């Protein structure tokens, strides 16, 4: 059978699987919590795979190798997001779950508004969630439609709408439970697809030795970081500080409101450490540092053969020219799964946040379970339609807002640092800091782009921290009631999550090791990799990336398990189950 026939067969099977979980989720979603956060019962293996898939979107599958083709190994440092995305979860996820379990939080707005005592933060979370859910999803829908058209000839617009409708059905019908169980399959398809494409590219060169010999002949600009920093603006130059601050932006993915809700939804935090250190850093890292890099660098060598004109051509051209029959169908489904795995949770959690933090909070506080569920479903339709309209009518806005989404997510570090680790920032300071960060991100992306080759996420977090601590310096304080509430939260977290003496020693060591890793692996000192060392034929910069990835795996293992930032004991789980102080109602209590 032809490759296109296999595409249709496997796509049909995939859609049936999605529909099944949409119906299954709808049957089980009887209450608001069951629909919005899966009744706080997502099991270990489901979260392990689904959260990994959601972290790495269709951009990982299509855009990432394309940019390696365009910019070479300096851009390939972006593969380190296999570590910098989950490290955000390492810092915050376990304690987010503990707070959600104790206080009954459903949305991140619930948590931040309670802790800081101001509704302004809730509204900023709503804005961030909407930007993520609408515009980040739009990027995925348009990419899916384009790939569908490229492989099968199906009209682009209809393809985008059709594949978006598949996501909408299982998300709106089954809620977060459906997104999670579909995400399990999507994770496997994503990783397998990346490896298959890389293997077929390598095959075109007759094996590793011939391939790597040709890579070594590429111009210097594809093999070396140009500088630590450049005093310019308006250009995307992969200097050391640009790489570092770009990684800041991608750290915003697991700081986003969607992931905070996913952390609330887990049965317990046991999956967190394994997702962060193993599934993401090791498994996806293996696929990206080897097979995605092979796609990008191999594509550069095959540019004339494949007539590649722009970065978005790379993967479709490889699929069309080199991948036959069943394998083409499998790779295509891997790409679609990658795009859906990101769009689905953002559409679902975005609709829930709009329902809970706007509709239920301000419009219909007496809404019952059924009304909230159906309102969330209608809002999921609204977000999906809005995403399609933006994607199909304004590509320039889509590119800009899609690029801003992760940077906006990184600004959520500010309220997380206050809530989870007790940074002394007032509620007004957090609200103004987040707002200042968002404005700065927009300015340094759309007006004066990347001054000093520093990504807008770097400028945004600097502005957010500066404004929040300026408020503190000016004497702006929380009310006595809010201070009392914060003290109770801090005392309980310190009581249930106090490290042992061994864990304290590991944390002291890692406070030095982690910043050093950032500076040398993905920061200004990564320029040393231009001439450092080589093995197995790898160019020095590629070898540098692999070595620091391996070091990063050990670092993540130490953070998650030895320092216990993500691991949890049975005693802690039992206490969290028992010591509840519910402050957020699913529905309004009868008086």
C-alpha positions as CSV (number, residue, x, y, z in Angstrom):
1,X,0.0,0.0,0.0
2,X,1.1,3.6,-0.6
3,X,2.2,5.9,2.1
4,X,-0.9,8.1,1.7
5,X,-3.1,5.0,2.2
6,X,-1.3,4.2,5.4
7,X,-1.7,7.8,6.5
8,X,-5.5,7.5,6.2
9,X,-5.6,4.1,7.9
10,X,-3.5,5.1,10.9
11,X,-5.3,8.5,11.2
12,X,-8.6,6.7,11.4
13,X,-7.4,4.4,14.1
14,X,-6.0,7.4,16.0
15,X,-9.2,9.4,15.7
16,X,-11.2,6.3,17.0
17,X,-8.9,6.2,20.0
18,X,-9.4,9.9,20.7
19,X,-13.2,9.6,20.4
20,X,-13.2,6.6,22.8
21,X,-11.5,8.5,25.5
22,X,-13.7,11.5,24.9
23,X,-16.8,9.4,25.5
24,X,-15.1,7.5,28.4
25,X,-14.2,10.8,30.1
26,X,-17.7,12.2,29.6
27,X,-19.3,9.2,31.3
28,X,-17.1,9.5,34.3
29,X,-17.2,13.4,34.6
30,X,-20.1,13.8,37.0
31,X,-18.7,16.7,39.1
32,X,-16.8,19.8,38.4
33,X,-13.6,18.4,39.8
34,X,-14.0,15.1,37.9
35,X,-14.2,17.1,34.7
36,X,-11.7,19.9,35.3
37,X,-8.9,18.1,37.2
38,X,-9.9,14.4,36.7
39,X,-11.1,14.1,40.3
40,X,-7.5,14.5,41.4
41,X,-7.0,10.9,40.4
42,X,-4.6,10.9,37.4
43,X,-2.3,7.9,37.9
44,X,1.5,7.7,37.7
45,X,2.0,6.3,34.2
46,X,-0.7,8.4,32.6
47,X,0.9,11.7,33.9
48,X,4.4,10.5,33.1
49,X,3.6,10.1,29.4
50,X,0.9,12.8,28.9
51,X,2.8,15.6,30.6
52,X,5.9,14.7,28.6
53,X,4.0,14.9,25.3
54,X,2.4,18.2,26.3
55,X,5.8,19.7,27.1
56,X,7.0,19.0,23.6
57,X,4.7,20.3,20.9
58,X,4.5,19.9,17.2
59,X,7.2,22.6,17.1
60,X,9.5,19.9,18.5
61,X,8.6,17.6,15.7
62,X,8.6,20.0,12.7
63,X,10.0,23.4,13.8
64,X,13.0,22.3,15.9
65,X,14.8,20.3,13.2
66,X,14.0,23.0,10.7
67,X,15.7,25.6,12.8
68,X,18.7,23.4,13.2
69,X,18.8,23.2,9.4
70,X,18.6,27.0,9.2
71,X,21.0,27.9,12.1
72,X,23.1,24.8,12.7
73,X,24.5,23.6,16.0
74,X,24.3,27.0,17.8
75,X,20.5,26.7,17.6
76,X,20.6,23.0,18.5
77,X,21.3,24.1,22.1
78,X,17.5,24.5,22.2
79,X,17.4,20.7,22.7
80,X,18.3,21.4,26.3
81,X,14.7,22.2,26.8
82,X,14.3,18.5,27.6
83,X,15.8,19.6,30.9
84,X,14.8,23.2,31.3
85,X,11.1,22.6,30.8
86,X,10.8,19.9,33.5
87,X,13.2,21.6,35.9
88,X,10.4,24.1,36.5
89,X,8.3,21.2,37.7
90,X,11.2,20.1,39.9
91,X,11.2,23.5,41.6
92,X,7.4,23.7,42.1
93,X,5.2,20.7,41.2
94,X,5.3,18.7,44.4
95,X,4.4,21.7,46.6
96,X,1.7,22.8,44.2
97,X,0.1,19.4,44.6
98,X,0.4,19.6,48.4
99,X,-1.4,23.0,48.4
100,X,-4.0,21.9,46.0
101,X,-4.8,18.8,48.1
102,X,-5.0,20.8,51.4
103,X,-6.9,23.8,50.2
104,X,-9.0,22.4,47.4
105,X,-7.6,24.7,44.7
106,X,-8.9,23.9,41.2
107,X,-7.2,26.7,39.2
108,X,-3.9,28.5,39.7
109,X,-6.0,31.7,40.1
110,X,-7.5,30.1,43.2
111,X,-4.1,29.5,44.7
112,X,-2.6,32.9,44.0
113,X,-5.6,34.9,44.9
114,X,-5.9,33.0,48.3
115,X,-2.2,33.4,49.1
116,X,-1.7,37.0,48.0
117,X,-5.2,38.2,49.0
118,X,-5.9,40.0,45.7
119,X,-8.2,39.2,42.8
120,X,-5.9,41.1,40.3
121,X,-3.6,38.1,40.2
122,X,-6.5,35.9,39.3
123,X,-7.3,38.1,36.3
124,X,-3.6,38.1,35.1
125,X,-3.7,34.3,35.3
126,X,-6.9,34.3,33.2
127,X,-5.1,36.5,30.6
128,X,-2.0,34.3,30.5
129,X,-4.1,31.2,30.2
130,X,-6.2,32.6,27.4
131,X,-3.0,33.7,25.5
132,X,-1.6,30.2,25.9
133,X,-4.7,28.2,25.1
134,X,-5.8,30.3,22.1
135,X,-2.6,31.3,20.4
136,X,-0.3,28.4,21.3
137,X,-3.1,26.0,20.1
138,X,-3.5,28.0,16.9
139,X,0.1,27.3,16.0
140,X,-0.5,23.6,16.5
141,X,-3.7,23.6,14.4
142,X,-2.1,25.4,11.5
143,X,0.9,23.2,11.5
144,X,-1.3,20.1,11.5
145,X,-3.4,21.4,8.6
146,X,-0.2,22.3,6.6
147,X,1.3,18.8,7.2
148,X,-2.0,17.1,6.3
149,X,-2.1,19.1,3.1
150,X,1.5,18.3,2.3
151,X,1.2,14.6,2.8
152,X,-2.3,13.8,1.4
153,X,-3.2,16.9,-0.7
154,X,-6.2,17.5,1.5
155,X,-7.1,21.3,1.5
156,X,-5.1,23.2,4.2
157,X,-8.0,25.1,5.7
158,X,-10.3,22.1,5.9
159,X,-7.5,19.9,7.2
160,X,-6.8,22.4,10.0
161,X,-10.5,22.6,10.9
162,X,-10.9,18.8,10.8
163,X,-7.9,18.0,13.0
164,X,-8.9,20.8,15.4
165,X,-12.4,19.3,15.6
166,X,-10.9,16.0,16.7
167,X,-9.1,17.7,19.6
168,X,-12.2,19.7,20.5
169,X,-14.3,16.6,20.7
170,X,-12.3,14.6,23.2
171,X,-11.3,17.7,25.2
172,X,-14.8,19.1,25.5
173,X,-16.4,15.8,26.1
174,X,-14.0,14.1,28.5
175,X,-12.2,17.0,30.2
176,X,-8.6,16.6,31.6
177,X,-9.0,12.9,32.0
178,X,-9.5,12.4,28.2
179,X,-6.6,14.7,27.4
180,X,-4.3,12.7,29.7
181,X,-5.2,9.3,28.4
182,X,-4.9,10.4,24.8
183,X,-1.6,12.1,25.7
184,X,-0.1,8.7,26.7
185,X,-0.3,7.5,23.2
186,X,0.7,10.8,21.8
187,X,4.0,10.7,23.8
188,X,5.0,7.3,22.4
189,X,4.1,8.4,18.8
190,X,6.0,11.6,19.2
191,X,9.3,10.0,20.3
192,X,9.0,7.1,17.8
193,X,8.3,9.5,15.0
194,X,11.4,11.6,15.7
195,X,13.7,8.6,15.8
196,X,12.3,7.1,12.6
197,X,12.8,10.3,10.6
198,X,16.4,10.7,11.9
199,X,17.1,7.0,11.0
200,X,15.9,7.5,7.4
201,X,18.0,10.6,7.0
202,X,21.1,8.7,8.3
203,X,20.3,6.0,5.8
204,X,20.7,8.4,2.9
205,X,24.4,8.9,3.8
206,X,25.2,5.2,4.1
207,X,25.7,5.2,7.8
208,X,27.2,7.3,10.6
209,X,30.8,7.5,9.4
210,X,30.0,9.0,6.0
211,X,27.3,11.3,7.5
212,X,29.5,12.8,10.2
213,X,32.4,13.2,7.8
214,X,30.2,15.4,5.6
215,X,28.9,17.4,8.6
216,X,32.5,18.4,9.4
217,X,32.7,20.1,6.0
218,X,29.9,22.5,6.7
219,X,30.7,26.2,7.0
220,X,31.8,27.5,10.4
221,X,28.5,29.3,11.1
222,X,26.7,26.0,11.4
223,X,29.2,24.5,13.8
224,X,30.2,27.2,16.3
225,X,28.5,29.7,18.6
226,X,29.3,33.2,17.2
227,X,30.0,35.0,20.6
228,X,28.9,35.3,24.2
229,X,26.8,38.5,23.6
230,X,26.4,41.1,20.9
231,X,25.5,44.7,21.3
232,X,22.7,44.8,18.8
233,X,19.0,44.4,18.5
234,X,16.4,43.3,16.0
235,X,18.3,40.1,15.2
236,X,18.0,36.5,16.3
237,X,21.7,35.6,16.9
238,X,22.4,32.5,18.9
239,X,25.0,33.9,21.2
240,X,25.6,32.4,24.7
241,X,23.2,34.8,26.5
242,X,20.5,34.4,23.8
243,X,20.6,30.6,24.2
244,X,20.4,31.0,28.0
245,X,17.5,33.4,28.0
246,X,15.7,31.5,25.3
247,X,15.8,28.5,27.7
248,X,14.2,30.8,30.3
249,X,11.3,31.2,27.9
250,X,10.8,27.5,27.6
251,X,10.9,27.1,31.3
252,X,7.6,28.9,31.2
253,X,5.8,25.9,29.8
254,X,5.6,24.0,33.1
255,X,5.0,27.3,35.0
256,X,2.0,28.0,32.8
257,X,-1.5,27.8,34.3
258,X,-2.2,24.6,32.4
259,X,0.6,22.7,34.1
260,X,-0.4,24.0,37.5
261,X,-3.8,22.6,37.0
262,X,-2.3,19.3,35.8
263,X,-0.3,19.1,39.0
264,X,-3.5,19.7,41.1
265,X,-5.1,16.8,39.2
266,X,-2.6,14.0,40.1
267,X,-3.5,11.3,42.5
268,X,-0.1,11.9,44.2
269,X,3.2,13.5,43.3
270,X,5.1,10.2,42.6
271,X,5.1,10.7,38.8
272,X,6.7,14.1,39.0
273,X,10.3,13.0,39.6
274,X,10.2,10.2,37.0
275,X,8.6,12.5,34.4
276,X,11.3,15.2,35.0
277,X,14.5,13.1,35.3
278,X,13.6,10.1,33.1
279,X,10.8,10.6,30.6
280,X,11.7,14.2,29.6
281,X,15.4,14.7,30.3
282,X,16.6,11.2,29.3
283,X,14.1,9.7,26.8
284,X,13.1,12.8,24.8
285,X,16.7,14.1,25.3
286,X,18.0,11.0,23.5
287,X,15.7,11.5,20.6
288,X,16.5,15.2,20.2
289,X,20.3,15.3,20.8
290,X,20.8,12.5,18.3
291,X,17.9,12.0,15.9
292,X,16.6,15.6,15.7
293,X,20.1,16.9,15.2
294,X,20.7,14.3,12.5
295,X,17.5,15.6,10.7
296,X,18.6,19.2,10.9
297,X,22.3,18.7,10.0
298,X,21.5,16.0,7.4
299,X,18.9,18.3,5.9
300,X,21.5,21.0,5.6
301,X,23.7,18.7,3.6
302,X,20.6,17.6,1.4
303,X,19.3,21.1,0.9
304,X,19.9,21.1,-2.9
305,X,18.8,17.5,-3.3
306,X,15.5,18.1,-1.6
307,X,15.0,21.7,-2.8
308,X,14.5,23.0,0.8
309,X,13.7,26.7,0.6
310,X,12.8,27.4,4.3
311,X,13.0,25.8,7.7
312,X,9.3,24.6,7.7
313,X,10.0,22.6,4.5
314,X,12.6,20.3,6.1
315,X,10.6,17.5,7.7
316,X,7.8,17.4,5.1
317,X,10.4,17.2,2.3
318,X,12.2,14.4,4.1
319,X,8.9,12.5,4.7
320,X,8.0,12.9,1.0
321,X,11.4,11.9,-0.4
322,X,12.7,9.2,1.9
323,X,10.0,7.6,4.1
324,X,7.9,4.8,2.4
325,X,4.6,3.0,3.1
326,X,3.7,2.2,6.7
327,X,6.6,4.2,8.0
328,X,5.2,7.4,6.4
329,X,1.8,6.8,8.0
330,X,3.4,6.2,11.4
331,X,5.6,9.3,11.2
332,X,2.6,11.4,10.1
333,X,0.6,10.3,13.1
334,X,3.6,11.0,15.3
335,X,3.6,14.6,14.0
336,X,-0.2,15.0,14.4
337,X,0.0,13.5,17.9
338,X,2.8,16.0,18.8
339,X,0.6,18.9,17.7
340,X,-2.5,17.6,19.5
341,X,-0.7,16.7,22.7
342,X,0.0,20.4,23.3
343,X,-3.3,21.9,21.9
344,X,-5.5,19.6,23.9
345,X,-4.5,20.4,27.5
346,X,-4.3,24.1,26.8
347,X,-7.8,24.2,25.3
348,X,-9.1,22.2,28.1
349,X,-7.5,24.0,31.0
350,X,-8.0,27.4,29.3
351,X,-11.8,26.8,29.2
352,X,-11.8,25.6,32.8
353,X,-10.0,28.7,34.0
354,X,-12.4,31.0,32.1
355,X,-15.3,29.0,33.6
356,X,-14.1,28.9,37.2
357,X,-12.3,32.2,37.5
358,X,-14.7,34.3,35.5
359,X,-18.1,32.6,35.0
360,X,-18.4,30.8,38.3
361,X,-16.5,33.5,40.3
362,X,-18.3,36.6,39.0
363,X,-21.3,35.8,36.8
364,X,-23.0,32.6,38.2
365,X,-21.5,31.7,41.6
366,X,-24.6,29.5,42.2
367,X,-23.8,27.3,39.1
368,X,-23.9,23.6,39.9
369,X,-21.7,20.8,38.6
370,X,-23.6,20.2,35.3
371,X,-23.7,23.9,34.5
372,X,-20.0,24.4,35.1
373,X,-19.2,21.3,33.0
374,X,-21.3,22.5,30.0
375,X,-20.0,26.0,30.4
376,X,-16.4,24.7,30.2
377,X,-17.4,22.7,27.1
378,X,-18.8,25.8,25.4
379,X,-15.8,27.8,26.3
380,X,-13.6,25.1,24.8
381,X,-15.5,25.6,21.5
382,X,-15.0,29.3,21.8
383,X,-11.2,29.0,22.3
384,X,-10.9,26.5,19.5
385,X,-12.9,28.7,17.1
386,X,-10.9,31.7,18.1
387,X,-7.6,29.8,17.6
388,X,-8.7,28.8,14.1
389,X,-9.8,32.3,13.2
390,X,-6.5,33.8,14.3
391,X,-4.5,31.1,12.6
392,X,-6.4,31.2,9.3
393,X,-6.7,35.0,9.0
394,X,-3.7,36.6,10.6
395,X,-0.5,34.7,10.3
396,X,1.6,37.6,11.4
397,X,-0.3,37.9,14.7
398,X,-0.1,34.1,15.1
399,X,3.6,34.0,14.9
400,X,4.0,36.9,17.3
401,X,1.5,35.7,19.9
402,X,2.6,32.1,19.7
403,X,6.2,33.2,20.3
404,X,5.1,35.3,23.3
405,X,3.1,32.6,25.0
406,X,6.0,30.7,26.6
407,X,7.7,33.9,27.7
408,X,4.4,35.0,29.4
409,X,4.4,31.6,31.1
410,X,7.8,32.2,32.5
411,X,6.6,35.3,34.3
412,X,4.4,33.0,36.4
413,X,7.6,32.2,38.2
414,X,7.0,35.3,40.2
415,X,3.8,34.2,42.0
416,X,5.1,30.7,42.2
417,X,8.2,31.8,44.0
418,X,6.1,33.7,46.5
419,X,3.5,31.0,47.0
420,X,5.7,27.9,46.9
421,X,8.9,29.1,48.5
422,X,7.9,32.1,50.5
423,X,9.7,34.9,48.6
424,X,8.7,38.1,50.4
425,X,6.6,39.8,47.7
426,X,3.3,41.5,48.4
427,X,0.2,40.8,46.4
428,X,0.3,44.2,44.8
429,X,4.0,43.7,44.0
430,X,3.3,40.4,42.3
431,X,0.4,41.8,40.3
432,X,2.4,44.8,39.1
433,X,5.4,42.7,38.6
434,X,3.6,40.2,36.3
435,X,2.0,43.1,34.4
436,X,5.4,44.8,34.0
437,X,6.9,41.6,32.8
438,X,4.2,41.1,30.2
439,X,4.6,44.6,28.9
440,X,8.4,44.3,28.8
441,X,8.1,41.0,26.9
442,X,5.9,42.5,24.3
443,X,8.2,45.5,23.9
444,X,11.4,43.5,23.6
445,X,9.8,41.1,21.1
446,X,7.7,43.4,19.0
447,X,9.2,46.9,19.3
448,X,12.9,46.5,20.0
449,X,13.5,42.8,19.4
450,X,16.0,41.0,21.7
451,X,18.3,43.9,22.8
452,X,21.8,42.8,23.5
453,X,20.8,39.4,22.0
454,X,18.8,38.7,25.2
455,X,15.5,36.9,24.7
456,X,12.3,38.8,25.7
457,X,11.8,36.2,28.5
458,X,15.0,37.4,30.1
459,X,14.0,41.0,29.9
460,X,10.5,40.2,31.1
461,X,11.6,38.3,34.3
462,X,14.1,41.1,35.1
463,X,11.3,43.7,34.9
464,X,8.9,41.5,36.9
465,X,11.4,41.0,39.7
466,X,12.5,44.6,39.7
467,X,9.0,46.0,39.9
468,X,7.9,43.6,42.6
469,X,10.9,44.3,44.8
470,X,10.5,48.0,44.2
471,X,7.0,47.8,45.6
472,X,8.5,46.1,48.7
473,X,11.2,48.8,48.9
474,X,8.4,51.4,48.8
475,X,6.8,49.8,51.8
476,X,3.8,48.3,50.1
477,X,2.6,45.5,52.3
478,X,-0.2,42.9,52.5
479,X,-3.0,43.2,54.9
480,X,-2.8,41.6,58.3
481,X,-5.4,39.0,57.3
482,X,-3.3,38.1,54.3
483,X,-0.1,37.9,56.3
484,X,-1.8,35.6,58.7
485,X,-3.0,33.4,55.9
486,X,0.4,33.3,54.4
487,X,2.0,32.4,57.7
488,X,-0.3,29.4,58.0
489,X,0.5,28.2,54.5
490,X,4.3,28.6,55.2
491,X,4.1,26.8,58.5
492,X,2.2,23.9,57.0
493,X,4.4,23.5,54.0
494,X,7.6,23.7,56.1
495,X,6.1,21.1,58.4
496,X,5.1,18.6,55.8
497,X,8.0,19.1,53.3
498,X,11.0,19.8,55.6
499,X,14.1,18.2,54.1
500,X,16.2,15.6,56.0
501,X,19.8,16.4,56.9
502,X,21.0,14.4,53.9
503,X,18.6,16.3,51.6
504,X,19.8,19.6,53.0
505,X,23.4,18.7,52.1
506,X,22.4,17.8,48.6
507,X,20.5,21.1,48.2
508,X,23.5,23.1,49.4
509,X,25.7,21.4,46.8
510,X,23.1,21.8,44.0
511,X,22.7,25.5,44.8
512,X,26.2,25.8,43.3
513,X,26.0,23.1,40.7
514,X,22.8,24.1,39.0
515,X,23.8,27.7,38.2
516,X,27.2,26.4,37.0
517,X,25.5,24.0,34.7
518,X,23.3,26.8,33.3
519,X,26.4,28.9,32.6
520,X,28.4,26.2,30.9
521,X,25.8,24.0,29.3
522,X,23.4,26.6,27.9
523,X,24.9,30.0,28.9
524,X,27.8,32.3,28.0
525,X,30.5,29.8,28.7
526,X,29.0,27.3,26.2
527,X,31.1,29.1,23.7
528,X,34.0,27.0,25.0
529,X,32.4,24.1,23.3
530,X,33.4,25.5,19.9
531,X,36.9,24.0,20.3
532,X,36.7,21.9,23.4
533,X,36.8,18.2,22.5
534,X,35.4,15.7,20.1
535,X,34.5,12.0,20.1
536,X,33.0,9.4,17.7
537,X,33.4,12.0,15.0
538,X,31.0,14.6,16.5
539,X,32.0,18.2,15.9
540,X,33.2,19.8,19.1
541,X,30.0,21.8,19.7
542,X,27.8,18.7,19.2
543,X,30.0,16.7,21.6
544,X,29.8,19.5,24.1
545,X,26.0,19.4,24.0
546,X,25.9,15.6,24.5
547,X,28.3,15.7,27.5
548,X,26.4,18.5,29.2
549,X,23.1,16.6,28.5
550,X,24.5,13.6,30.3
551,X,25.7,15.7,33.2
552,X,22.2,17.3,33.2
553,X,20.6,13.9,33.6
554,X,22.7,13.3,36.7
555,X,21.8,16.8,38.0
556,X,18.1,16.2,37.5
557,X,18.3,12.9,39.3
558,X,20.0,14.6,42.2
559,X,17.5,17.4,42.3
560,X,14.5,15.1,42.1
561,X,15.5,12.2,44.3
562,X,18.6,13.0,46.4
563,X,17.5,16.6,47.3
564,X,13.9,15.4,47.3
565,X,12.5,18.4,45.4
566,X,10.1,16.1,43.6
567,X,10.0,12.8,45.5
568,X,7.6,12.3,48.3
569,X,7.1,9.8,51.1
570,X,4.0,7.8,52.1
571,X,3.8,9.8,55.4
572,X,3.7,13.1,53.4
573,X,0.9,11.7,51.2
574,X,-1.1,10.4,54.2
575,X,-0.8,13.8,55.9
576,X,-1.9,15.7,52.8
577,X,-4.9,13.4,52.5
578,X,-5.8,14.0,56.1
579,X,-4.9,17.6,56.9
580,X,-7.3,19.4,54.7
581,X,-8.4,23.0,55.0
582,X,-10.7,23.4,52.0
583,X,-11.1,27.1,51.0
584,X,-12.4,26.6,47.4
585,X,-15.8,25.2,46.8
586,X,-16.7,23.2,43.6
587,X,-20.2,24.5,43.9
588,X,-21.8,27.0,46.2
589,X,-22.8,25.4,49.6
590,X,-26.5,25.5,50.6
591,X,-27.0,27.8,53.5
